[in-house]
Amino acid sequence: MEGWKPETAFSVALKEFISRPTNSKRKTPTFIQRVLDGEWTTPHDVNEELQRLETETSQRTTRRVLRNVFNAVSNYSGVIGVLCQADPYPSALVWGGLKAVIECFHRYSDLFKRLVGQLDALAQQLNRLKHYEALFSASEDMMDLIVFSYKSIIRFWITVEDQCRAPAYKLALKSLTSFNTTRVEEIVADVNAKIDNIEKYLPIIQEQFSRRDKADASKERAQAQVTLSRILQTMSESREEAKRKQVYTWIAGAHGSVLSDSNASRHKRRLGRQLDGTGQWLLEDYHFRHWLEPDSGSNVLWLRGGAGVGKSIICSHAINELERLRPKAAIASHFFSFDEEETPMDIYRSLAVQLYESLYGDTGEVSERLWSLLRGDVAKQVDLQRAIKALLLEASSAFVFIDGLDEQCEDLKKNKKWDQVSDIISFLNATAQETEIALKLWYSSQDNQSIRNLLSESEEIQLGAAINSIDIERFLTLSLTSTQFLEIESSIKAMILKNLKKQVNGSFLWASLMIDVIKEAPTVRHIFHIVEEGFPDDFETYLQRMISRYPHSIHEFIRHLLNVETDVIATECGKSIEGHAFLEYAAKYWHRHLDELQYSKDLGDMVMDFVCSPNFRTCLQVQSLSFGRQFDIRHTKRGDLHEIQLFKPFPRWLTTEHTDGAQRQKEYNDAIIEWSHFLSRYSTYRGTFKGDVRRCLWSTLGARNFLHKFPTAFKCFILEDRTNNSENDGLIYDRVSPDGSEIDLMKLEEP
C-alpha cells in the first residue's frame, strides 16, 4: 500500500485487520477495497448521492433522516480526521462505509433512523480514544487496547455493509422493511466495553508514568549532579594546578629546573657506572638498617672512605634502593663537584624543588602551610629554608642525600665555600632533630676533620677493602674475561687477578687504572713483565713508574707535554669539540690556574692580549656550549642593597693589579648582563643555536667595549658620541615614530 504510514493506532488496527487470515470465499468489504484500489470516497461524493436520493423520493421523512445521518457522519468523520490527521485512510473508510449504506437505502428505509444513534455513540467513544492515545501513546499496553477498539469500529462498518448487500435469497427470509441491528449493537457494546476496560486500566498506566517520571527526574538530577561535580572538580583542579605552578616558580626561580636536571644527570651517570650485582652489602649492613628504621633515633648516616672506593656510586645505589623500598617517601639529593660553581641558594633550590616534585608532582593540593610562605616573585634563602621545612612536615618520611662534601673543603683558608656548605649541613642536621619531621640524612665523603666536627653524632660506615673487596673482585674478574683478554690463558689471568687483589686495597680507581695498564700492554711478554715487576702501591708511584720507562734524555720533552705553555699552537683537526675534553677544561679553568701564579707586568700584559684577541671569543664560545650556566645572573641582597653576581672571567690579580683590568671586567659584565639569557640557554649544546654566539649583537656594546669587535650575524650599531669620553654618554635616549620612518634622539647634559 503506497503511502501507508503505520503511525497511529487506527492505522495499525486497519493494517492488522486487512492482513488477518479469513475465509477465501469472503470478499473484502467494498468501502475498504475502494480505498485499497485508490478510489477515495469524500464527503462531496456522499453529498451527491444524498441529493440523488432526495430527488428520486418525495418522502419528507426520508429526506429529513438522510440529512440527519449525513450530519452525524460528518461529526463522526470530523473526530476521525482530528484523530488521524497524518493518515487519510480512516476518513476515507468512514465515508466509503456510509456511501455503501446509502446505496441500499431503497431496501432498508428505517436503517438510518437506527444508525444515527449508533453513530452518536461511536463518535463519543472515538473522542475518548483520541484523548487516550494523545495522553498515553508511550504505553505499549494502552496502545494495544486502543488498537483493539479501532478494530471493533472497523467491524461495525463491515457489518453494516454486509446487512445492506445481503443476497436476494436471504432477503426473502427477512422483512423487506426491517434491518437487523443486533450485530451492529453488539459491536458497539463491545467497543464500549473495551473503552471501559481502558478507563479501568488508566490508574495503572498513570502510576507507571508517575514512577517513570520520578525515575527519569531522579536520573536527570543524578546526571546533573555528576555533571556539576565534574565541572566543580575541573575548576578545582585548574585552580590547584595554577597554585602548584605558582609555588614551583616561586621555589625554583629562573634556574631551578636546570639545577634539578644537572643533579639528576649526575645521579644517572653514577648508576650507569655501577656493575650489576655490586653494592648488595649495603642492605645487609647493620648501620644502614638501623638508620633506615623510622624510630631508631639514628637520623644521620655518614659513609666515609678514601678516594676511589666508590662512595658516590654507593650513594646513588642507596637512592635507587630507597625508591624501591619506600615508594611513598620524599627523596632529594645533591652531588657536590669541585668543578661546579654553586651558591647556597642553588643547593637550597635544588633540594626544595626535588622535595616539591616528590610530594606533589602533577597532582595534589598545595597545603595552606606552604601557600602561606609565598612572598614576592622569587623565594629568598630564608624562604627556601622555611619551604623545605614545610615540605618535610607534609611528608610521612623523607630522605636527603648529600655526596662529595670533601669536594668543598680542600682549601679552607683560601675560600669561604666550606663555610657556606657547613651552614647548609647544620641547617639540615637541626631540621632532622625536630620531632615533628621524619627526616633521614645521608652524607658520603672522604674523612676530614672539618666534616667530622659536623657529623660527630652520626651513624658511620667506613667504606674500604673490608666491605667492597667482593665488589672489586667482581669488577676485576669481569674486566679480565672481556673480549680484550681472550688471547690470555686462564692461568695468567688467575695470576693477574691474584696480584691485583693483593694490592687493590679497596680502591676502584686504582683497580681501573691497573686494568688499563694491562690493556695497553702490546704483548703477553709485557703483561708478564708488569706482573713480575709488581703493581704500584698508589697513583703517584704509578705515574713515576710510567715516566721512568722512557729514556732520561727525553724527560725534558715529556715535561713540555705534561705542562700547558703559552707558546703551544694547535691547528684545526676538523672534529667536534665534544671529544676534546682538555679544550673544555681549559676554557673553564684557565683563569684559576693563573690565580696560582705571582702577578707581574709581563704576565698581566700577556693575559690582557689574550682577553682582547679572537681566541677569547673562542673561549667564550666553548664556555657557552659546555657550561652555559656560568653566564647566569645571580641576585643577592646585602642589607638594603641588591647586588648582581656573575661568573669570574679573569684571574683575580688582573682586575686588581693591571691598569686596564678593572675596566675590562666592567665591559665584560656589561656584555654578559645584556646577553646572559642567550649564552646560558640558546647557544648551548641543548640550545637552538649551538655555539652560534654571532647572534649576539656585540657591535651594539659601544666602541669602547673590547667585545664590540666580535663578529655578529646581523648588521647592527649603536649611536654614541665618540668625542665625549665621560661616563655619562649613556644618558642618550631615542624614540622611534609609529611608522618607523623617523628616530628622535635626546641627550641629557649638565649645564
C-alpha positions in Angstrom: 0.0 0.0 0.0 1.8 3.1 -1.2 1.9 5.9 1.2 1.0 3.7 4.2 2.0 5.3 7.5 1.6 3.0 10.5 2.0 5.9 12.9 -1.4 5.9 14.6 -3.4 3.2 16.5 -6.1 3.4 13.8 -3.6 2.7 11.0 -2.2 -0.3 13.0 -5.7 -1.6 13.6 -6.6 -1.4 9.9 -3.3 -3.0 8.8 -3.8 -5.9 11.2 -7.5 -6.2 10.1 -6.6 -6.4 6.4 -3.7 -8.9 7.0 -5.8 -11.2 9.2 -6.4 -14.8 7.9 -10.0 -15.0 6.5 -12.3 -17.4 4.6 -11.3 -17.2 0.9 -15.0 -17.0 -0.1 -15.5 -13.9 2.0 -14.8 -10.7 0.0 -13.0 -7.6 1.2 -15.7 -5.0 2.1 -16.5 -2.7 -0.8 -15.5 0.5 1.0 -12.2 -0.9 2.1 -11.4 -2.4 -1.3 -12.1 1.0 -2.9 -9.6 2.6 -0.6 -7.0 0.0 -1.4 -7.7 0.5 -5.1 -7.2 4.2 -4.8 -10.8 5.2 -5.1 -11.1 7.7 -2.3 -14.6 8.5 -1.1 -15.1 12.0 0.2 -18.0 13.9 1.8 -18.7 15.5 -1.6 -19.3 12.1 -3.1 -21.7 11.2 -0.3 -23.5 14.5 -0.5 -24.1 13.9 -4.3 -25.5 10.5 -3.5 -27.9 12.0 -0.9 -29.1 14.7 -3.4 -29.8 12.0 -5.9 -31.9 10.0 -3.4 -33.7 13.2 -2.4 -34.6 13.8 -6.0 -35.8 10.3 -6.5 -38.0 10.2 -3.4 -40.7 12.6 -2.3 -40.9 11.3 1.2 -40.2 14.2 3.6 -39.3 11.8 6.4 -36.7 10.2 4.2 -35.1 13.5 3.3 -35.0 14.5 7.0 -33.5 11.2 8.1 -30.9 11.2 5.3 -29.8 14.7 6.1 -29.5 13.9 9.8 -27.4 10.8 9.1 -25.2 12.9 6.8 -24.7 15.4 9.6 -24.0 12.7 12.1 -21.4 11.1 9.8 -19.9 14.5 9.3 -19.3 14.9 13.0 -18.1 11.3 13.2 -15.7 11.9 10.3 -14.5 15.1 12.0 -13.5 13.1 15.0 -11.6 10.7 12.8 -10.0 13.5 10.9 -8.7 15.2 14.0 -7.5 11.9 15.4 -5.6 10.8 12.3 -4.5 14.0 10.5 -1.4 12.3 9.2 -3.4 9.3 7.8 -6.1 9.7 5.1 -7.5 6.2 5.4 -9.8 6.5 8.5 -11.8 9.3 7.0 -12.0 7.6 3.6 -13.2 4.4 5.1 -15.9 6.2 7.1 -17.3 7.9 4.1 -17.0 4.8 2.0 -19.0 2.8 4.5 -21.8 5.5 4.7 -22.0 5.6 0.9 -22.3 1.8 0.8 -25.2 2.1 3.3 -26.9 4.9 1.3 -26.7 2.8 -1.8 -29.1 0.2 -0.2 -31.5 2.9 1.1 -34.3 1.6 -1.0 -34.1 -1.8 0.7 -33.9 -0.6 4.3 -35.7 2.6 4.8 -35.6 2.6 8.6 -31.8 1.8 8.7 -30.9 5.4 9.0 -33.1 6.1 12.0 -31.3 3.5 14.0 -27.9 4.3 12.6 -28.0 7.9 13.9 -28.0 6.7 17.5 -25.1 4.2 16.9 -23.1 6.9 15.1 -23.5 9.2 18.1 -22.3 6.5 20.4 -19.3 5.7 18.3 -18.4 9.4 17.9 -18.3 9.8 21.7 -16.1 6.7 22.1 -13.8 7.8 19.3 -13.4 11.1 21.0 -12.3 9.3 24.2 -9.9 7.1 22.2 -8.4 10.2 20.6 -7.6 11.7 24.1 -6.3 8.4 25.4 -3.9 7.9 22.5 -2.6 11.5 22.8 -2.0 11.1 26.6 -0.7 7.5 26.7 1.0 6.9 23.4 4.2 5.9 25.3 2.5 2.9 26.9 2.5 -0.2 24.7 -0.2 -1.8 26.8 -2.5 1.2 26.3 -1.9 1.3 22.6 -2.8 -2.4 22.3 -6.2 -1.7 23.9 -6.8 1.3 21.6 -5.9 -0.8 18.5 -8.4 -3.5 19.6 -11.1 -0.8 19.9 -10.5 0.6 16.5 -10.6 -2.9 15.0 -14.1 -3.3 16.5 -15.2 0.0 15.0 -14.0 -1.2 11.6 -16.1 -4.4 12.1 -19.1 -2.1 12.7 -18.9 -0.6 9.2 -18.3 -4.0 7.7 -21.4 -5.4 9.4 -23.5 -2.5 8.2 -22.3 -3.1 4.6 -22.9 -6.9 4.9 -26.5 -6.2 6.0 -27.1 -3.7 3.2 -25.7 -6.0 0.5 -27.3 -9.3 1.5 -28.2 -11.6 -1.4 -31.9 -11.9 -2.6 -32.5 -15.4 -1.3 -31.6 -14.1 2.2 -33.8 -11.1 1.8 -36.7 -13.4 1.2 -36.3 -14.6 4.8 -36.3 -11.1 6.2 -38.8 -8.3 6.4 -38.4 -6.1 3.4 -38.7 -3.1 5.6 -36.7 -4.2 8.6 -33.0 -4.1 9.3 -31.3 -6.5 11.8 -29.3 -4.2 14.1 -28.5 -6.9 16.7 -25.0 -7.5 15.3 -24.3 -3.8 15.0 -25.4 -3.1 18.6 -23.2 -6.0 19.8 -20.2 -4.4 18.1 -21.0 -1.0 19.6 -21.4 -2.6 23.0 -18.1 -4.4 22.5 -16.4 -1.0 21.7 -18.0 0.5 24.9 -16.7 -2.4 27.0 -13.2 -2.2 25.6 -13.1 1.5 26.2 -14.4 1.0 29.7 -11.5 -1.5 30.2 -9.2 1.2 29.1 -10.6 3.5 31.7 -10.1 0.9 34.4 -6.5 0.4 33.2 -5.8 4.2 33.4 -4.7 4.3 37.1 -2.1 1.6 36.4 -0.8 3.4 33.4 -0.7 6.7 35.3 1.2 5.1 38.2 3.7 3.6 35.8 4.1 7.0 34.1 4.4 8.7 37.5 7.1 6.2 38.6 8.9 6.5 35.3 8.8 10.3 35.6 10.1 10.2 39.1 12.9 7.8 38.0 13.7 9.9 35.0 13.7 13.0 37.2 15.9 11.3 39.7 18.2 10.1 37.0 18.3 13.6 35.5 19.1 15.1 38.9 21.8 12.4 39.4 23.3 13.2 36.0 23.1 16.9 36.6 24.8 16.3 40.0 27.5 14.3 38.3 28.0 16.9 35.6 28.1 19.7 38.2 30.6 17.6 40.3 32.8 17.2 37.2 32.6 20.9 36.4 33.5 21.8 40.0 36.3 19.2 40.1 37.7 20.6 36.8 37.6 24.1 38.2 39.2 23.0 41.4 41.9 21.0 39.5 42.6 24.1 37.4 42.9 26.3 40.5 45.2 23.8 42.2 47.3 23.4 39.0 47.7 27.2 38.9 48.7 27.2 42.6 51.2 24.3 42.0 52.8 26.2 39.1 53.0 29.4 41.2 54.6 27.6 44.1 57.0 25.8 41.8 58.1 29.0 40.1 58.5 30.7 43.5 60.7 27.9 44.7 62.7 27.2 41.6 63.3 30.7 40.4 64.7 31.1 36.9 67.1 28.1 37.0 65.6 25.7 39.5 64.7 23.1 36.8 68.2 23.4 35.4 69.7 22.6 38.8 67.5 19.6 39.3 68.3 18.3 35.8 72.0 18.7 36.4 71.8 16.8 39.7 69.6 14.1 38.2 72.1 13.6 35.4 75.0 13.1 37.9 72.9 10.5 39.7 72.1 8.8 36.4 75.8 8.7 35.4 76.8 7.1 38.7 74.1 4.4 38.3 75.3 3.7 34.8 78.8 3.1 36.1 77.6 0.5 38.7 78.2 -3.1 37.9 75.2 -5.4 38.2 75.3 -7.3 41.5 77.6 -4.9 43.3 76.6 -2.8 46.4 74.4 -5.6 47.8 76.3 -5.4 51.1 74.6 -2.1 51.9 71.2 -3.6 52.5 72.8 -6.1 55.0 74.9 -3.5 56.8 73.8 -3.0 60.4 74.4 0.7 60.5 72.4 1.3 57.3 69.5 -0.9 58.5 69.5 0.9 61.9 69.5 4.3 60.2 66.6 3.2 57.9 64.3 2.3 60.8 61.8 5.1 61.4 62.0 5.2 65.2 65.6 4.2 65.6 66.7 7.7 66.7 69.5 7.5 64.2 68.7 10.2 61.7 72.2 10.9 60.2 74.4 8.4 58.4 77.9 9.2 57.2 79.5 6.9 54.6 83.2 7.8 54.6 86.2 6.3 52.8 89.3 7.1 50.8 89.4 8.4 47.2 88.1 6.0 44.6 86.5 3.5 46.9 83.0 4.0 45.2 81.3 6.3 47.7 79.3 8.3 45.1 78.2 5.1 43.3 77.0 3.6 46.6 75.2 6.9 47.3 73.3 6.6 44.0 72.7 2.9 44.7 71.2 3.8 48.1 68.8 6.3 46.5 67.8 3.7 43.9 67.1 1.1 46.6 65.1 3.5 48.7 62.9 4.5 45.8 62.1 0.8 45.5 61.7 0.1 49.3 59.9 3.3 50.2 58.0 4.4 47.1 55.9 7.0 49.1 58.9 8.7 50.7 60.1 12.1 49.6 63.7 11.9 48.4 66.1 14.7 47.4 69.8 14.6 46.7 72.7 16.8 45.9 76.1 15.7 44.4 78.9 18.2 45.0 81.6 18.6 42.4 84.8 20.6 42.6 84.3 21.9 39.0 80.8 23.4 39.6 80.2 26.9 40.9 77.2 26.6 43.2 75.9 29.0 45.7 73.9 28.1 48.9 70.8 29.4 47.1 71.4 26.9 44.3 71.6 24.0 46.7 68.6 25.1 48.7 66.6 25.5 45.5 67.7 22.1 44.2 66.6 20.3 47.4 63.3 22.3 47.6 62.4 21.6 44.0 63.1 17.8 44.4 61.1 17.6 47.6 58.2 19.6 46.0 58.2 17.4 42.9 58.4 14.2 45.0 55.4 15.3 47.2 53.2 16.9 44.6 54.3 16.0 41.1 51.4 16.9 38.7 48.6 16.4 41.2 47.9 17.2 44.8 46.5 20.2 46.7 49.0 22.7 47.9 48.8 22.9 51.7 48.0 26.2 53.4 51.3 25.9 55.3 53.3 26.0 52.1 51.0 28.5 50.3 51.3 31.0 53.2 55.0 31.2 52.7 54.9 32.8 49.3 56.5 36.3 49.5 57.4 38.2 46.3 58.0 36.6 42.9 61.1 34.6 43.9 62.0 32.9 47.2 64.9 34.2 49.2 67.3 31.9 51.1 65.3 32.1 54.4 62.1 31.5 52.4 63.7 28.4 50.9 64.7 27.1 54.3 61.1 27.6 55.5 59.7 25.9 52.4 62.0 22.9 52.9 60.7 22.5 56.5 57.1 22.9 55.3 57.6 20.2 52.7 59.3 17.9 55.2 56.4 18.4 57.6 54.0 17.2 54.9 56.0 14.1 54.1 55.3 10.9 56.0 59.0 10.1 55.6 61.8 11.9 53.8 65.4 11.2 52.8 68.1 13.8 51.8 71.4 12.5 50.3 74.5 14.8 50.1 77.5 13.4 48.3 81.0 14.8 47.9 81.3 17.1 51.0 85.1 16.9 50.7 84.9 18.5 47.3 84.1 21.8 49.1 86.7 21.8 51.8 90.0 21.2 50.1 91.4 24.6 50.9 89.6 26.1 53.9 91.9 29.0 54.3 91.6 30.5 50.8 87.9 30.4 50.2 84.6 30.7 52.1 82.9 27.9 50.2 83.2 25.4 53.1 81.6 27.9 55.5 78.6 28.2 53.2 78.3 24.4 52.9 78.7 23.9 56.6 75.8 26.3 57.2 73.7 24.1 54.9 74.7 20.9 56.7 74.0 22.5 60.1 70.5 23.5 58.9 69.7 20.0 57.7 71.1 18.4 60.9 69.0 20.7 63.1 65.9 20.0 61.0 66.4 16.2 61.2 66.3 16.5 65.0 62.8 18.1 65.1 60.3 15.6 66.5 57.6 16.6 64.0 59.8 15.9 61.0 60.6 12.4 59.8 63.9 13.2 58.0 66.8 10.9 57.4 70.1 12.4 56.2 72.9 10.6 54.2 76.3 12.1 53.8 79.2 10.5 51.8 82.7 11.9 51.6 86.3 11.4 52.4 87.3 11.6 56.1 88.1 15.2 57.1 88.3 16.9 60.4 86.0 19.7 59.4 83.4 17.3 58.2 83.9 15.1 61.3 83.1 18.1 63.5 79.8 18.5 61.8 78.9 14.8 61.8 80.3 13.7 65.2 77.0 12.2 66.3 76.1 10.4 63.1 75.9 6.7 62.3 79.1 5.8 60.4 80.0 3.3 57.7 83.7 3.0 56.8 83.9 2.0 53.2 87.1 0.2 52.3 88.6 -3.2 51.5 86.8 -4.9 54.3 83.4 -4.1 52.7 83.9 -3.6 49.0 86.5 -6.3 48.3 83.8 -8.6 46.8 82.6 -5.9 44.5 86.2 -5.0 43.4 86.9 -8.7 42.8 83.8 -8.9 40.6 84.9 -5.8 38.7 88.4 -7.3 38.1 87.0 -10.7 37.1 84.6 -9.2 34.6 87.3 -7.0 33.2 89.7 -9.9 32.7 87.1 -12.0 31.0 86.2 -9.3 28.4 87.0 -9.7 24.7 90.2 -7.7 25.1 91.8 -10.6 27.2 90.6 -13.6 25.1 94.2 -14.4 24.0 95.5 -14.6 27.5 95.5 -18.0 29.1 93.4 -18.7 32.2 96.4 -19.4 34.3 97.9 -16.0 33.5 94.5 -14.3 34.2 94.4 -16.1 37.6 97.9 -14.8 38.4 97.0 -11.3 37.4 93.8 -11.4 39.5 95.7 -12.7 42.5 98.3 -9.9 42.3 95.7 -7.2 41.8 93.6 -8.4 44.8 96.7 -8.2 47.0 97.3 -4.5 46.1 93.9 -3.1 45.3 93.2 -2.1 48.9 89.6 -1.3 48.3 90.2 1.3 45.5 88.1 1.0 42.4 90.1 3.9 40.9 93.4 2.1 41.3 91.9 -1.2 40.1 90.6 0.5 37.0 94.0 2.1 36.2 95.7 -1.2 36.5 93.3 -2.8 34.1 94.0 0.0 31.7 97.8 -0.7 32.1 97.3 -4.3 31.2 95.1 -3.5 28.3 97.8 -1.2 26.8 100.5 -3.9 27.0 101.4 -4.7 23.4 102.3 -8.4 24.0 101.8 -11.1 26.5 105.5 -10.8 27.4 104.9 -7.2 28.5 102.0 -8.4 30.7 104.4 -10.9 32.3 106.8 -8.1 32.9 104.2 -5.9 34.5 103.0 -8.7 36.8 106.6 -9.7 37.8 107.6 -6.1 38.4 104.5 -5.7 40.6 101.8 -3.1 40.6 102.4 0.3 42.1 101.2 1.0 45.6 99.5 4.2 44.8 98.7 6.6 41.9 101.7 8.8 42.3 104.0 5.7 42.2 102.1 4.6 39.1 102.9 8.0 37.3 106.6 7.9 38.3 106.9 4.4 37.0 105.3 5.3 33.7 107.8 8.2 33.2 110.8 6.1 34.3 110.1 3.7 31.4 111.3 6.4 29.0 115.0 7.3 28.5 116.3 10.1 30.6 117.2 12.1 27.5 113.6 12.7 26.6 112.3 13.6 30.0 112.6 17.3 29.2 110.4 16.7 26.2 107.9 14.8 28.4 107.8 17.7 30.8 106.7 20.0 28.0 103.9 17.6 27.0 102.7 17.4 30.6 102.7 21.2 31.1 100.4 23.8 29.5 102.7 26.5 28.0 101.7 29.8 26.4 103.6 29.1 23.2 101.6 26.0 22.3 99.7 26.4 19.0 97.4 23.8 17.6 95.9 23.6 14.1 92.3 22.7 13.3 91.5 19.0 13.3 88.0 19.2 11.9 86.4 17.2 14.7 83.7 18.1 17.1 84.9 19.8 20.3 82.8 17.4 22.3 85.6 14.9 22.0 88.2 17.4 23.2 87.9 17.2 27.0 91.1 19.3 27.6 89.7 22.1 25.5 86.5 22.3 27.7 88.7 22.1 30.8 91.0 24.9 29.6 88.1 27.1 28.6 86.5 26.9 32.0 89.5 26.8 34.4 92.3 28.8 32.6 91.9 31.7 35.0 92.0 29.5 38.1 95.4 28.1 37.2 96.7 31.6 36.6 95.5 32.6 40.0 98.2 30.4 41.5 100.9 32.4 39.7 102.6 35.5 41.1 101.5 38.6 39.2 104.0 40.5 37.1 103.5 43.2 34.5 104.6 40.9 31.7 102.3 38.2 32.8 99.4 40.7 33.1 100.1 42.1 29.6 100.1 38.6 28.1 96.8 37.8 29.7 95.3 41.1 28.6 96.4 40.4 25.0 94.6 37.1 25.2 91.5 38.7 26.5 91.4 41.2 23.7 92.2 38.6 21.0 89.8 36.5 18.9 91.0 33.5 21.0 89.0 34.8 23.9 85.8 34.8 21.7 86.5 31.1 21.1 87.0 30.6 24.8 83.6 32.3 25.5 82.0 30.2 22.7 83.2 26.9 24.3 82.1 28.1 27.7 78.6 28.8 26.4 78.4 25.4 24.6 79.5 23.3 27.6 78.9 25.4 30.7 76.1 27.7 29.8 75.1 28.0 33.4 78.1 30.1 34.3 76.5 33.0 32.4 73.5 33.0 34.7 73.0 36.2 36.7 72.6 35.8 40.4 71.0 38.4 42.6 72.0 38.8 46.2 70.8 41.1 48.9 73.1 42.7 51.5 71.2 44.9 53.8 69.1 47.2 51.7 71.3 46.8 48.6 70.7 44.3 45.8 73.8 43.1 44.1 74.4 41.2 40.8 76.9 38.4 40.8 78.5 37.0 37.6 80.9 34.2 36.9 84.5 35.3 37.5 86.0 35.5 33.9 89.6 36.6 34.6 92.4 35.9 37.1 91.9 37.8 40.3 95.1 39.8 40.0 94.2 41.0 36.5 91.3 43.2 37.8 93.2 44.4 40.9 96.8 44.8 39.6 96.7 45.5 35.9 95.9 49.1 34.8 93.2 48.1 32.3 91.9 45.1 34.3 89.0 46.8 36.2 87.8 48.4 33.0 87.8 45.2 31.0 86.0 43.5 33.9 83.3 46.2 33.7 83.0 45.9 29.9 82.7 42.1 30.2 80.0 42.4 32.9 78.0 44.9 30.7 78.1 42.4 27.8 77.1 39.4 29.8 74.2 41.2 31.6 72.9 42.1 28.1 73.3 38.6 26.6 73.2 36.3 29.6 69.9 34.6 28.6 71.1 33.7 25.1 74.5 32.4 26.2 73.1 30.3 29.0 70.1 28.9 27.1 70.2 29.1 23.3 73.9 28.7 22.3 74.5 25.6 24.5 74.6 22.0 23.3 70.9 21.7 24.2 70.0 25.1 22.7 68.5 26.0 19.4 71.7 27.8 18.1 74.6 25.6 19.3 77.7 27.6 19.7 76.4 30.4 17.4 77.5 33.4 19.6 77.5 35.5 16.4 73.8 36.0 17.1 74.7 38.3 20.0 74.7 41.9 18.8 78.3 42.6 20.1 78.7 45.8 18.0 75.9 47.5 20.0 78.0 47.4 23.1 79.8 50.5 22.0 83.3 51.2 20.5 85.0 51.4 23.9 83.9 47.8 24.9 86.6 45.3 23.9 83.9 42.8 22.9 82.3 45.0 20.3 84.7 43.7 17.6 83.4 40.2 18.0 81.7 39.2 14.7 77.9 39.3 14.5 75.4 37.6 12.2 73.4 40.8 11.7 74.2 44.4 10.8 73.8 46.5 13.9 75.2 49.5 15.5 74.8 51.9 18.5 74.5 55.6 18.3 77.2 57.2 20.5 79.2 60.4 20.9 82.8 59.4 20.4 84.0 62.9 21.2 82.7 62.7 24.7 84.8 60.2 26.9 82.8 60.8 30.1 80.8 58.1 31.8 77.6 60.0 31.2 77.5 59.3 27.4 74.9 56.6 28.3 72.3 59.4 29.0 71.1 59.4 25.4 67.6 58.4 24.7 65.9 57.5 21.5 62.3 57.2 20.3 61.1 55.6 17.1 58.0 57.0 15.3 55.0 54.7 15.0 55.6 54.1 11.2 59.3 53.5 11.8 60.4 56.3 9.4 61.9 58.7 12.0 64.0 58.5 15.1 64.2 61.2 17.8 67.4 61.4 19.9 67.5 63.2 23.2 70.7 63.8 25.2 70.9 65.0 28.8 73.8 67.3 29.6 74.8 69.1 32.7 74.6 72.9 32.5 
